[in-house]
Amino acid sequence: MSAADLLTLLVQQRSGGPDPRAPEAARGMLTRVKEYVLRHLADPGLSPDGIAAAHHVSVRYLHKLFQFEGVTLTRWIQRERLRMCRRDLSRASGAAPTVAAVAQRWGFVSPAHFSRVFRAAYGLSPREWQVVARTGSSEPPAVVDMDVRTSV
């Protein structure tokens, strides 16, 4: 494989397109699976078993389809959920949704787990991201110690 072929493959993978070396039927199945997952992203019970059953394929075949993407199915689902959460936290609508509400809306059962994976993915906590996205600031907000009490 030449350097140009490798570069083309990298660009296609980064753009989310299926691997051009994958057989046509596998690319079609991968597209259908992705569409299904995106429609059911909010379901906290979304799992490889359920996805495979809905498409009448084995879990092993399902995982093999995602090898073409260079990511596991579970990681792809998590990445898509995080993307939707980040989008919702960025909205400048009137009442800001709570971080826990956004996490739950997109299938995260535990707000603490959501906060950990969000920070790992984006380098900011969900709340920091929300403030930065809404204010247009390039700096995260200062951490405020909520246990500090002042007396009058």
CORLIN-V464786 format. One line per field, one symbol per residue. ss: DSSP state (2 for helix, 1 for strand, 0 for the rest). phi: phi as a letter, one per 30 degrees, with the letter a starting at -180 (. if undefined). A space follows every 50 residues. Layout:
BEGIN
ss->???
phi->???
END
This chain:
BEGIN
ss->00222222222222000000000222222222222222200000000222 22220000222222222000002222222222222222220000000022 22222000002222222222220002222222222000000000000000 00
phi->.ddddddddddddddiddddddeedddddddddddddddceddddebedd ddddchbddddeddeddddibdeddddddddddddddddddcdedddddd ddedecjddcdddedddddddcibdedddeddddcidccddddcddddcc cc
END
